[in-house]
């Protein structure tokens, strides 16, 4: 920051016209201003000040107050003056710093500040003594980002049992809870750096689901038809679940103005790294969540206490986070992903905690629907935990097993607590999926209010929720859990409702292809069936179906043609028995029983394997 300080008989200004696209809003009174017998302070806020706003304000205050005291003046005129520097801060940051400097000086002096972002005429009479013209340069100390503060935060780790007993994690007996122990060790001592390629990468490539895109940035993927279908089913399912708990779906932009004052402050609070985009002379950041757009909508809404809890929801295609290169790891940690984001406004802490528990139960259902074993972590600011121990106990009871508790000595983000459902992958690393946070900052920052029963405006609590977490990471979780089964000698398989092909018919020769067609035609459209009509042996076709994780394989020959009964190969005994004979109707009913309640899509690739191109290898 550059300061030019002039001891003056008087200084006055008059606003003329806009100097920037979005200048400070002013009323009639602000269009003119005058200070007599005071200190005129010309201020140029620089880019370095943006990274340490508090220190910049404090140092500027110290310099101005020191000069004012030496000159024995009580009146100060703050005048934004860009011409003192060629390395200026963004307008939004400059205005924020000037406003804070004005507030700080107002505690001891009579201060006027000319409005920011306007061309102005001014008149000034300098007293002309040796101390009447001074300059100062402020070099602030950079404030730590939320990511840096997270690394330094002091945590205490505990295990909370379903019976409500809180035990120091170092003293807890993890027998029978080995994955909870892995979660604790990973979170308290582990590293986010990827150590080699995780098994799910080769699996997703071999199954022709997802792959790297060499023409894009690292951590951004291409989705093949089978993978896109799985992703689409997950998206439909999470949409349905959020609608069922009252979420109203919206759609918002993917980029936002870095100079917007509230957004700029929020970006610095959120533990994510941004992509930036330039358009004309403005700089934008690509969203890393749907928070921004939903905040803007909520800010413009008229909300009564009768409307609360109020839930806005968006499935973001897409969210962007510029993760460090060493952290990118297949579908576990990406730079571009699909995130279901729900934001719930609550009138008070009681309503917020009730809604928190409700969403906790919904997230449990999601994990169960994906057949994902998971471990629960609940994180609190310690002071909030002390006031809400009953909530923690209720959540552990709902989980039905011991959960990891992390207590922070201080709040370094915008939330006072959150939960996460974590899976442990085949490399014994933890990854969070479902999460909910209780936000105590952003309603005020974005001026989101509701009218209470007494007609007074109040700021709500905001719950940040992703019932599923990243959709991309859900597929990572599914594949990694199957990788663990493979290490145990078990056959991997996706849940039946997510399997690209649910039942495959294999004719023993070309004469039975039409019979396979007839059987497929008798199945409902929502059942994904295909036919291996390639010129390969039956044993080869069965091996290939096994490699594709096909849940049900049916070989069709003379016996099956005549009797229309089958002895299928089931990939999992949870679906059916391998030695049992089934009619086509029984097979249909069996599949429908397993997919009932889930969304379904048609076969994402051609019916006949001979018609399918290879996407990989």
C-alpha positions in Angstrom: 0.0 0.0 0.0 1.2 3.5 -0.9 0.2 6.5 1.3 0.6 10.2 0.6 -0.2 12.2 3.7 -0.7 16.0 3.5 -1.4 18.3 6.4 -4.1 20.6 4.9 -6.1 23.7 5.7 -8.9 22.0 3.9 -9.6 19.3 1.3 -12.9 18.8 -0.6 -14.0 16.6 -3.4 -16.9 16.3 -5.8 -17.9 13.1 -7.6 -18.1 13.4 -11.4 -18.5 10.0 -13.1 -17.8 6.3 -12.9 -14.2 5.2 -13.1 -14.8 1.4 -13.1 -17.7 -0.8 -14.2 -19.0 -1.5 -10.7 -18.1 1.5 -8.4 -19.1 1.8 -4.8 -22.8 2.7 -4.5 -23.3 6.2 -3.1 -26.2 8.4 -2.0 -26.5 12.2 -2.5 -24.6 13.0 0.7 -21.5 11.0 -0.5 -21.2 12.9 -3.8 -19.5 15.8 -2.0 -17.2 15.9 1.0 -14.9 18.3 2.9 -12.5 18.2 5.8 -11.0 21.3 7.4 -7.8 21.4 9.5 -7.0 17.8 8.9 -4.9 15.2 7.3 -5.5 14.3 3.7 -4.5 10.7 3.1 -4.2 9.6 -0.6 -4.2 5.8 -0.7 -3.2 3.3 -3.4 -4.1 -0.3 -2.3 -1.7 -2.8 -4.0 -2.0 -6.4 -5.0 0.3 -7.5 -2.1 -2.3 -6.1 0.3 -4.9 -8.6 -0.9 -3.0 -11.5 0.6 -2.8 -9.9 4.0 -5.7 -7.5 4.4 -5.8 -7.4 8.2 -2.1 -6.6 8.5 -2.3 -4.0 5.7 -5.1 -2.2 7.4 -3.4 -2.4 10.8 -0.1 -1.0 9.5 -1.8 1.8 7.5 -3.8 2.7 10.7 -0.6 2.8 12.7 1.2 5.1 10.2 -1.8 7.5 9.8 -2.5 7.7 13.5 1.1 8.3 14.3 1.3 11.3 11.8 -2.0 12.7 12.9 -1.0 12.6 16.6 2.3 14.3 15.8 0.5 17.0 13.8 -2.2 17.2 16.5 -5.1 16.8 14.1 -8.3 15.0 14.7 -9.8 15.1 11.2 -8.8 12.7 8.4 -9.8 12.5 4.7 -9.2 9.1 3.1 -8.9 9.5 -0.7 -8.5 6.5 -3.0 -5.7 7.4 -5.4 -4.6 4.8 -7.9 -1.9 6.9 -9.4 0.5 6.2 -6.6 1.1 2.6 -7.8 1.3 0.6 -11.0 0.6 -2.7 -9.1 -2.9 -2.2 -7.9 -5.2 -4.6 -6.0 -8.4 -5.8 -7.6 -11.2 -3.2 -7.1 -13.2 -5.4 -4.8 -10.2 -6.0 -2.5 -9.1 -2.3 -2.6 -12.6 -1.1 -1.6 -12.8 -3.7 1.2 -9.4 -2.6 2.6 -10.4 1.1 2.5 -13.7 0.5 4.2 -11.9 -1.5 7.0 -9.2 1.2 7.3 -12.0 3.8 7.7 -13.7 1.8 10.4 -10.4 1.4 12.2 -9.6 5.1 12.1 -13.1 6.1 13.1 -12.5 4.7 16.6 -10.1 7.6 17.3 -10.6 10.3 14.6 -13.3 12.1 12.7 -13.0 10.4 9.3 -14.4 11.0 5.8 -13.7 8.7 2.9 -14.3 9.7 -0.7 -16.2 7.0 -2.6 -14.2 4.3 -4.4 -14.4 3.8 -8.2 -15.4 7.3 -9.2 -13.7 10.1 -11.0 -13.7 13.1 -8.7 -12.6 16.7 -8.7 -10.8 17.8 -5.5 -9.3 21.0 -4.0 -6.6 20.9 -1.4 -4.7 23.6 0.5 -1.4 22.3 1.9 0.0 24.0 5.0 3.5 24.0 3.6 5.6 23.3 6.7 8.4 20.5 6.8 5.9 17.9 8.1 3.1 18.8 5.8 3.9 16.4 2.9 4.9 12.8 3.8 4.8 9.4 2.1 4.7 5.9 3.5 4.9 2.4 2.0 3.1 -0.5 3.7 4.4 -4.1 3.1 2.0 -6.4 5.0 2.7 -9.9 6.2 0.7 -12.4 4.1 -2.2 -14.0 5.9 -2.3 -17.8 5.9 -4.9 -19.5 3.6 -7.5 -21.9 4.9 -5.5 -24.8 3.5 -2.4 -23.6 5.4 -4.3 -23.1 8.6 -5.8 -26.6 8.2 -2.3 -28.1 8.2 -1.4 -26.2 11.4 -4.6 -26.8 13.4 -4.3 -28.8 16.6 -6.7 -31.7 16.7 -7.7 -34.2 19.5 -8.8 -37.6 18.3 -11.4 -39.8 20.0 -13.6 -42.8 19.3 -17.3 -42.4 20.2 -19.2 -45.7 20.7 -22.9 -46.2 19.9 -23.5 -46.3 23.7 -22.2 -42.8 24.0 -18.8 -43.4 25.5 -16.0 -41.1 24.4 -12.6 -42.8 24.4 -9.2 -41.4 23.5 -8.3 -42.9 20.1 -4.8 -44.0 21.4 -6.5 -46.1 24.1 -9.4 -47.6 22.1 -9.3 -51.3 21.4 -9.7 -51.5 17.6 -10.2 -55.3 17.5 -13.0 -56.0 15.1 -12.8 -52.4 13.8 -9.6 -52.6 11.7 -10.9 -50.2 9.0 -11.8 -47.6 11.7 -8.2 -47.9 12.9 -7.0 -47.3 9.3 -9.2 -44.2 9.1 -7.8 -42.8 12.3 -4.2 -43.4 11.3 -4.8 -42.0 7.9 -6.5 -38.8 9.2 -4.2 -38.2 12.1 -0.9 -39.2 10.6 -1.3 -39.9 6.9 -0.4 -38.1 3.7 -2.7 -37.1 0.9 0.0 -37.9 -1.7 -0.7 -40.7 -4.0 1.7 -43.7 -3.7 1.6 -45.5 -7.0 -1.4 -46.1 -9.2 -4.4 -47.4 -7.4 -6.0 -50.6 -8.7 -9.2 -49.0 -9.7 -7.5 -47.2 -12.6 -6.7 -50.4 -14.5 -10.1 -51.8 -13.6 -12.0 -48.8 -15.0 -9.9 -49.0 -18.2 -10.3 -52.7 -18.6 -14.1 -52.5 -18.1 -14.1 -49.5 -20.6 -15.8 -47.2 -18.2 -13.5 -44.2 -17.8 -10.0 -43.1 -18.9 -7.6 -40.3 -18.8 -7.9 -37.5 -21.4 -4.4 -36.7 -22.6 -5.6 -33.6 -24.5 -6.9 -32.0 -21.2 -5.5 -31.1 -17.9 -4.4 -33.8 -15.4 -7.3 -35.1 -13.3 -9.9 -34.6 -16.0 -11.4 -37.7 -17.6 -13.3 -39.1 -20.6 -16.3 -41.3 -19.9 -17.1 -44.2 -22.3 -20.7 -45.4 -22.8 -20.8 -48.0 -20.0 -19.2 -45.6 -17.5 -21.4 -42.7 -18.6 -24.5 -45.0 -18.0 -23.3 -45.8 -14.5 -22.6 -42.2 -13.8 -26.0 -41.3 -15.1 -27.7 -43.8 -12.9 -25.9 -42.5 -9.8 -26.9 -39.0 -10.8 -30.6 -40.0 -11.2 -30.6 -41.8 -7.9 -29.1 -38.9 -5.9 -31.5 -36.5 -7.6 -34.4 -38.7 -6.5 -33.1 -39.0 -2.9 -32.6 -35.2 -2.6 -36.1 -34.5 -4.0 -37.5 -36.9 -1.5 -36.1 -34.9 1.4 -37.4 -31.6 0.0 -34.6 -30.3 -2.2 -35.6 -27.8 -4.9 -33.3 -28.2 -7.9 -31.7 -25.1 -9.5 -29.0 -24.5 -12.0 -26.2 -21.9 -11.6 -23.2 -20.6 -13.5 -19.8 -22.4 -13.5 -17.7 -19.2 -13.2 -17.8 -16.2 -10.9 -16.2 -12.8 -10.6 -13.1 -12.8 -8.4 -13.8 -9.2 -7.6 -17.2 -9.8 -6.0 -16.5 -8.8 -2.4 -18.4 -11.7 -0.7 -17.2 -14.3 -3.1 -13.6 -13.1 -2.8 -13.7 -13.5 1.0 -15.4 -16.9 0.7 -12.9 -18.3 -1.8 -10.1 -17.5 0.7 -12.0 -19.4 3.4 -12.7 -22.5 1.4 -10.0 -25.2 1.4 -9.7 -25.6 -2.4 -7.5 -24.3 -5.1 -9.1 -22.5 -8.0 -8.8 -22.4 -11.8 -9.1 -18.8 -13.1 -10.3 -17.6 -16.4 -9.8 -14.1 -18.0 -12.5 -12.4 -20.0 -11.8 -8.9 -21.3 -10.3 -7.1 -18.4 -12.0 -9.2 -15.7 -10.9 -12.3 -13.9 -13.2 -15.2 -13.0 -12.8 -18.4 -11.1 -14.4 -21.7 -12.0 -16.7 -22.9 -9.2 -15.4 -25.7 -6.9 -18.9 -26.2 -5.5 -22.5 -24.9 -6.1 -22.3 -22.7 -3.0 -21.9 -19.4 -4.9 -24.8 -19.6 -7.2 -27.1 -20.8 -4.5 -26.0 -18.1 -2.2 -26.9 -15.5 -4.8 -30.3 -17.0 -5.3 -30.9 -17.1 -1.5 -29.8 -13.5 -1.2 -32.5 -12.4 -3.6 -35.3 -14.5 -2.1 -38.0 -13.4 0.3 -37.9 -16.0 3.1 -40.1 -16.4 6.1 -39.5 -18.6 9.2 -42.4 -20.6 7.9 -40.4 -21.6 4.8 -37.6 -23.1 6.9 -35.8 -25.5 6.6 -35.4 -24.4 3.0 -33.4 -26.6 0.7 -31.8 -25.6 -2.7 -30.0 -28.3 -4.7 -27.9 -28.6 -7.8 -26.1 -31.5 -9.5 -23.0 -29.6 -10.7 -21.7 -30.4 -14.2 -19.0 -29.5 -13.4 -17.0 -28.5 -10.3 -13.3 -27.6 -10.6 -10.5 -27.8 -8.1 -6.9 -27.5 -9.1 -5.5 -30.2 -6.8 -1.8 -30.5 -6.6 -0.3 -32.9 -9.1 0.9 -35.3 -6.4 -2.6 -35.5 -5.0 -4.3 -36.5 -8.2 -5.1 -40.2 -8.2 -7.5 -41.7 -10.7 -11.1 -41.1 -9.8 -10.3 -40.6 -6.1 -9.1 -37.0 -6.5 -9.8 -35.1 -9.6 -9.6 -31.5 -11.0 -13.0 -31.7 -12.6 -15.9 -33.7 -11.1 -19.7 -33.9 -10.7 -20.9 -32.9 -7.3 -24.5 -33.0 -5.9 -24.7 -29.9 -3.7 -27.6 -29.2 -1.3 -27.8 -26.1 0.9 -30.3 -26.0 3.7 -31.3 -22.8 5.5 -32.3 -23.4 9.2 -33.8 -20.9 11.6 -31.8 -21.9 14.7 -29.3 -24.4 16.0 -32.1 -26.8 17.1 -33.6 -26.9 13.6 -30.1 -27.2 12.1 -29.1 -30.2 14.2 -32.5 -31.9 13.5 -31.9 -31.5 9.8 -28.3 -32.6 10.2 -29.5 -35.9 11.7 -32.1 -36.4 8.9 -29.5 -35.8 6.2 -27.1 -38.2 8.1 -29.7 -40.9 7.8 -30.2 -40.1 4.1 -26.4 -40.4 3.5 -26.4 -43.8 5.3 -29.1 -45.0 2.8 -26.9 -43.9 -0.1 -23.9 -45.9 1.1 -26.2 -48.9 1.7 -27.7 -48.6 -1.8 -24.1 -48.7 -3.2 -23.3 -51.7 -0.9 -20.3 -49.7 0.4 -18.9 -50.6 3.8 -17.8 -47.3 5.4 -16.4 -45.6 8.4 -17.8 -42.4 10.0 -15.8 -39.4 11.0 -17.4 -36.5 12.8 -15.5 -33.3 13.3 -16.3 -30.4 15.7 -14.9 -27.2 16.9 -14.3 -28.2 20.5 -16.5 -25.4 22.0 -19.4 -26.5 19.7 -18.9 -30.1 20.7 -19.0 -29.2 24.4 -22.4 -27.6 23.8 -23.8 -30.4 21.5 -22.6 -33.7 23.0 -26.1 -35.1 22.7 -26.0 -34.6 18.9 -22.7 -36.5 18.7 -24.1 -39.4 20.7 -27.2 -39.4 18.5 -25.1 -39.7 15.4 -23.0 -42.5 16.8 -26.2 -44.4 17.8 -27.6 -43.9 14.2 -24.3 -45.2 12.8 -24.6 -48.3 14.9 -20.9 -48.6 15.4 -17.9 -46.7 16.8 -17.1 -43.4 15.0 -14.0 -41.3 14.8 -14.3 -37.9 16.5 -11.9 -35.0 15.7 -12.0 -31.9 17.9 -10.4 -28.7 16.6 -9.1 -26.2 19.1 -10.3 -23.3 16.9 -12.5 -22.7 13.9 -10.5 -22.1 10.8 -13.2 -22.6 8.1 -16.7 -21.4 8.0 -18.3 -24.4 9.7 -18.4 -25.6 13.3 -19.0 -29.3 12.6 -19.3 -31.8 9.8 -19.6 -35.5 9.3 -18.0 -37.7 6.5 -18.7 -41.2 5.4 -15.3 -42.7 4.4 -14.4 -45.8 2.5 -11.0 -47.5 2.9 -9.6 -48.4 -0.4 -7.3 -51.3 -1.5 -4.2 -49.3 -0.7 -5.5 -48.7 2.9 -6.2 -45.1 2.3 -9.4 -43.3 3.3 -11.6 -41.2 1.1 -14.7 -39.2 2.1 -17.9 -39.5 0.2 -21.1 -38.3 2.0 -20.7 -35.1 4.1 -22.7 -32.4 5.8 -21.4 -29.2 7.4 -23.0 -26.6 9.7 -22.0 -23.1 8.4 -22.1 -20.2 10.8 -20.5 -17.5 8.6 -21.8 -17.2 5.1 -25.4 -16.2 5.7 -24.1 -12.9 7.1 -21.3 -12.6 4.4 -23.8 -13.0 1.6 -26.6 -11.2 3.4 -29.0 -14.1 3.3 -31.8 -13.4 5.7 -35.3 -14.6 6.8 -38.1 -12.9 8.6 -38.8 -14.4 12.0 -42.2 -14.6 13.7 -41.7 -11.1 15.2 -41.1 -9.6 11.8 -37.4 -9.2 12.4 -34.7 -10.1 9.9 -32.4 -12.9 11.0 -29.4 -14.8 9.6 -30.0 -18.5 9.2 -27.6 -21.4 9.7 -26.6 -23.0 6.5 -26.1 -26.8 6.0 -23.7 -27.7 3.2 -24.6 -31.2 2.1 -23.5 -33.7 -0.5 -25.4 -36.9 0.2 -23.2 -38.9 -2.1 -20.0 -36.8 -2.4 -18.5 -36.6 -5.8 -20.3 -39.0 -8.2 -16.9 -39.7 -9.8 -15.5 -40.7 -6.4 -18.4 -43.0 -5.8 -17.3 -45.1 -8.9 -13.8 -45.1 -7.5 -15.2 -46.4 -4.2 -17.1 -49.2 -5.9 -14.1 -50.3 -7.9 -11.7 -50.1 -5.0 -14.0 -52.2 -2.7 -14.1 -54.8 -5.5 -10.3 -54.7 -5.7 -10.2 -55.7 -2.0 -12.6 -58.7 -2.8 -10.3 -59.8 -5.6 -7.3 -59.9 -3.1 -9.5 -62.1 -1.0 -10.1 -64.5 -3.9 -13.7 -63.3 -4.5 -15.3 -62.3 -7.8 -15.8 -58.6 -8.3 -19.1 -57.3 -9.4 -21.0 -53.9 -9.4 -24.4 -53.8 -7.8 -26.9 -55.3 -10.2 -28.7 -51.9 -10.8 -25.4 -50.4 -11.9 -24.1 -53.2 -14.1 -24.0 -52.1 -17.7 -25.1 -55.6 -18.8 -27.3 -57.4 -16.3 -27.8 -60.7 -18.2 -25.9 -62.0 -21.2 -27.2 -64.7 -23.5 -24.5 -66.9 -25.2 -25.7 -69.0 -28.2 -23.8 -72.3 -28.5 -23.6 -71.5 -32.3 -25.1 -69.2 -34.9 -28.3 -71.3 -35.1 -29.4 -70.1 -31.7 -28.9 -66.4 -32.1 -32.5 -65.9 -33.1 -33.6 -67.8 -29.9 -31.5 -65.5 -27.8 -33.1 -62.5 -29.6 -36.5 -64.0 -28.7 -35.6 -64.3 -25.1 -34.2 -60.8 -24.9 -37.4 -59.5 -26.5 -39.5 -61.1 -23.8 -37.7 -59.2 -21.1 -38.8 -55.7 -20.0 -36.9 -52.8 -21.6 -35.5 -51.8 -18.2 -33.5 -55.0 -18.0 -30.2 -54.7 -19.7 -29.6 -57.9 -21.7 -27.2 -58.5 -24.6 -26.1 -61.3 -26.9 -22.6 -62.6 -27.6 -23.0 -63.5 -31.3 -19.2 -63.5 -32.0 -17.5 -66.3 -33.8 -15.8 -67.6 -30.7 -16.1 -70.8 -28.6 -18.6 -70.9 -25.8 -15.8 -71.2 -23.2 -14.1 -68.1 -24.6 -17.4 -66.2 -24.5 -17.9 -67.2 -20.9 -14.4 -66.1 -20.0 -14.9 -62.8 -21.6 -18.2 -62.3 -19.8 -16.4 -63.1 -16.5 -13.8 -60.4 -17.4 -16.7 -57.9 -17.9 -18.2 -58.8 -14.5 -21.5 -59.9 -16.1 -23.8 -60.7 -13.2 -25.9 -63.4 -15.0 -24.7 -65.6 -17.9 -27.1 -67.8 -19.8 -25.9 -70.3 -22.4 -28.6 -71.2 -25.0 -28.6 -74.5 -26.9 -31.2 -77.2 -27.9 -32.3 -77.8 -24.3 -32.9 -74.1 -23.5 -34.6 -73.6 -26.9 -37.1 -76.3 -26.3 -37.8 -76.0 -22.6 -37.3 -72.2 -22.3 -35.6 -73.0 -18.9 -32.0 -72.1 -18.1 -29.2 -72.9 -15.6 -27.5 -69.5 -15.3 -24.1 -68.7 -14.0 -24.5 -66.2 -11.3 -21.6 -64.1 -10.4 -22.8 -63.7 -6.8 -24.8 -66.1 -4.7 -26.7 -63.1 -3.4 -28.4 -63.0 -6.8 -29.2 -66.7 -7.3 -28.0 -70.3 -7.1 -25.8 -71.7 -9.8 -27.3 -75.2 -9.8 -30.9 -74.1 -10.0 -33.0 -74.1 -13.1 -35.0 -70.9 -13.9 -37.7 -70.0 -16.4 -37.3 -66.7 -18.2 -40.1 -65.3 -16.0 -38.2 -66.3 -12.9 -35.0 -64.7 -14.2 -36.9 -61.5 -15.0 -38.5 -61.4 -11.6 -35.1 -62.1 -9.9 -33.5 -59.1 -11.7 -36.5 -56.9 -11.0 -36.4 -57.7 -7.3 -32.8 -56.5 -7.1 -33.3 -53.3 -9.1 -36.6 -52.3 -7.7 -36.5 -48.7 -6.3 -33.5 -47.8 -8.4 -33.4 -45.8 -11.6 -32.7 -47.8 -14.8 -31.3 -47.0 -18.2 -31.3 -49.0 -21.4 -28.3 -50.9 -22.6 -25.6 -48.3 -23.3 -23.9 -50.2 -26.2 -25.2 -52.3 -29.1 -27.2 -55.5 -28.3 -24.8 -57.7 -30.2 -21.2 -58.0 -29.1 -20.1 -58.4 -32.8 -21.3 -54.8 -33.4 -19.3 -53.2 -30.5 -16.1 -51.3 -31.1 -13.3 -51.4 -28.6 -12.8 -48.2 -26.7 -9.6 -49.3 -24.9 -6.7 -51.5 -26.0 
